[in-house]
Amino acid sequence: MAMEKRLELLSPAGDWERLEMALAYGADAVYLAGDTFGMRAFAGNFSQEDLPRAAALCREKGADLHVTCNTMPRNQEVAALPAWLELLEESGVTAVILADVGVLALAKRYAPSVKIHVSTQASVSNYQAARAWHDLGADRVILARELSLSEIAEIRAKTPRDLELEAFAHGAMCVSYSGRCLLSNYMTGRDANRGACAQPCRYQYALMEEKRPGEYFPVYEDEKGTYILNSRDMCMIDHIPDLLAAGVDSLKIEGRAKSAYYAAIVTGAYRHGIDAALAGVPLDPVWRDEVEKVSHRHYSTGFFYGQPGQFTQDARYIRDWQVLAVVQSCTPQGLATASLRNKFAQGDPIELVGPGLRPVAFQAPLMADAEGEALPEPRHPQMTFQIQLPCYAPPLSFLRACRENS
């Protein structure tokens, strides 16, 4: 049975290319950071001049724009907040994501038309906390990642209906699940709570006894040691109906520091997943397969159904597929101009996938350079070349290949 409820798909946009990808592949809303007060210091992020352009592009595509202001500002930073919030107001930003109650008070004053979304950094884990933020003026709370579906359902039942609930549905999980962690700061001096996490939870650890320096004992029964803090990635694409039933209003994809290809493919997969859930039909397995074709760690369902378990053998990413090229333009007959990302050759088995386009497998034909000369094997990164595709492909489509075959 089809559901009448709307469920927002919220995608990451670490820079302009990733913003365009998320919008093209079906995001209802995107979240990004400016050049200050954001929790991803090493993403591309957006300058103060870019924010109005980003907001205009989102409006053009019918999407909302959420901007992060979710660090915990220090005294010397507070004076810069009013001007920053006024910029969000003037740019036409839909919502500001914040975690500090002082920032909320300033946002109500300096950005009165911008909605207030309370970050997962605030660790909202119960209905009373959600109610309190609502009383302070919050329009949405982004729930702590430690919560089960039954806990979310109880929060939904015991909070005002106009308070929206957002939950992470896909992506990397921090060892401190709500995101407030001191490990990076302690070990490297890079503060995770200020956007500079060094990800020490991914390091390989062993045990050393105080009086036996240099003797390392594995914590796990493996001669190479173990990654005892390593978290699996979250993947809830198979369980979107359960998230709907629990009362979630927005599904969030983690990944502002990840690639444009990741932003596109995961957004496209969840777009089809949400549409199927709302229509009351099963998800086509081809879209489930898409989340396996991006770089990721071993998947779990987070805490939604109980303990997610850990994968402690290593912290490597699974990277079975690579991007070969990005389509820039294409004729109705499938003659495409593309930009090379990784070399491939005539006869190689490759796939085409794009916005609204079901993946198509084919063999690479003879290609041509910009002057029309035969090009059996494009080799130079970012070079432009022509290729005959099996069908029309919208701009921002990808050519990709399984690494086993490349």
Beta strands, then each sheet from edge to edge (+ up, - down):
strand 1: 8-12
strand 2: 29-33
strand 3: 64-69
strand 4: 95-98
strand 5: 115-118
strand 6: 140-142
strand 7: 164-171
strand 8: 207-208
strand 9: 216-217
strand 10: 233-235
strand 11: 250-253
strand 12: 299-300
strand 13: 321-330
strand 14: 335-340
strand 15: 349-354
strand 16: 357-363
strand 17: 367-369
strand 18: 374-375
strand 19: 384-388
strand 20: 398-402
sheet 1: 12+ 10+ 7- 6- 5- 4- 3- 2- 1- 11-
sheet 2: 8+ 9-
sheet 3: 16+ 15- 20+ 13- 14+ 19- 17+ 18-
end
